[in-house]
Amino acid sequence: MIVFWLWSCGGESVDGWISGELTDRDSIIEYQEEQSLYIGGLFGEFSVVSEQGFSSGRGGFTVLKMDETGEEFLCGLNYEIDFVAVAEDCSACTFAFEVYEQEVQQQGEEEYCALFGVSESDYGSRYSFIGYGGNQAYTKQNGEWIAFGVAEYRDATQEFMFHEVQETQQ
């Protein structure tokens, strides 16, 4: 705005008024795009949880774009989770379950989930395991329980939640 005002008043070039190198518009747009942060995260939420099971659950993977203007939803792979059985072989877990992930419902553009190596076929319509112990979520892979993400259990409301967040810049 000031550059325009200086230019319009004198009709002369403003090069003498500004020190340093001017960046062209395309470079500014590229710079802004480079500053966008893409956040992808696996999450799960369970209600009425006890050592014997839970009443309902849902999970998924969500991708958001975050920049100086705020956040924008880009992709979501969501599914309901059903209780199957108590899993008693997780020594680090306060509780652990075998679960069934219902069919995935995709929202947004799948290409953004692909930024994190995730697709609709990675979740849903399958059996899996989830556990909780010491503010840590656990899952069972190849017969071994492994810790991932951050978890919380609220005893007063019997709610269990976990998330694991990744980020990338584009």
N, C-alpha and C positions, 0 to 999 in steps of 0.2 A: 504494500500500500504506500509506504514512504517512497519507494523507488518510483512508483507511478507518479506521485505528486511532484517529485523532483524533476522527472522527465517532462511532465506536462507544463511546468512553470518556465523552464528555461529553454526547452526544445533542444538542449544539448545532451550529449552522452553523459551518463552518470558514472562512467568508469572511474573517474577521478574521485568520486565521493565514496566509493566502496573499496575497502582494501581486502585482499585475499581473492581466492578463485571462486567464481560463481559456478554453481552446479546446475546442469540442465534439468528440465522437468522429469525426463525419463529416469535419470539417476535418482532423483528424489523419490519417485514412485518405487523403484527397485529397492531403495534403502528402507522405505516403510514396509514393503513386503518382507524384506529380510528380517525385520524386527518382530514379525508375527511369531508367536509361540503357540505351538499346537500341543495340547495336553490330552493324553489318552489314559483312560483308567478303567480297570476292572473293579466292579463293586458287587456287594451282596448285602441284603437286608433280610432279617428273619424276625418273626414275631412269635410271642409266647414260647420262648425257648427254655428248655430244661435239659438235664442230662439224659432224659428219655426221648427227646425229640423236639419238634417245633410244629406250630400250626400252619404257618405260611411263610413263603420266602420268594424273593425275586432277585435277579442278578443281571449282569450285563457288562458291556464295554461301551464307554462313551468318549467321544472326541469333541473337544472345544478348541476354538481359535481364540487366543487372547492377545490383545495389543493395547495400545494406549487409549483406544476408544471404548474398551470393555471386552466382553466375551461373546462368542457366537457359537451356537450349537451346530455341529457339522455332521455327525454320524452317531447312531446308537444301535446297538444290538442288545435287545432286552428279552428276558424269558422268565417265566415263573419257575419256582423250584419246589419240588415235592419231597417230603420226608420218605425214606425207604426203610432205613434201619440204623440202629446205634452202631457206631464203629468203635470197638473196644481196644484196638491195637495201637492207638496213638498215645505214647507214654508222656509226651509234653502237653497233651491237651486236657483241659478241664472237661470238655465235651467234644465229641466228633460224630459225624453222621455220614452215612451213604445217602446220596440224594439223586433225584432224577431231574434234569433240566428239560423243561418243556420246549416246544418248538420256538425258535428265535423269531422275533418281530423286529425287522429292520426299519429304521427311520433315518432320514437324511441321505447323504451321498456315501456309498460304500467305499469310494476311492480314498476318503479321509481315514477310514478305519484301516485301510491298506497301508497308510503311512507308518502304522505300528505293527505291520505284519499280521493283522487280524482280519478275518473274514467271517461271514455268516456260518460257514461250515465248522469253525473252531468251537462254537458253543451250541448248546441246545440239543434236544433229542438224544441225550446220552446220560449215562450214569457217571457220577463222579463222587468225590469225597471232600468234605469241608470240616475243619476243626478249629477250636479256639483254645488258647492258653497264654496267660501272661501278656495280654495286649498284642498278641500275634495271631495271624490267621495261618492255618495249615491246610495243605492238600496232599493227597496221596498220588504219587506217580511212580510207576514201575515197582509197586509194592513198598515204597518208602515214603514216610511222611516228611514233607519239607515245609519250612516256614516261608511265608511270603507276605508282603503288604503290612498294613496296620489294621488292628481289629479292636473292637470295643464291645463289652457286654455290660448292659445296664440291668442290674439285678432287680431294681424297683419296678421296671416296666417289662422285664424279661425280653429285651431286644438285643439282638446280636447284629453287628455291622462290620464290614471290612471293606478296605479299598487298597488298591495298589496303583500308583500313578507313575506314568512315564511322560517325558516331554521331548519334543524335537522342534527345531527352528526350521522354517522354510523361507 
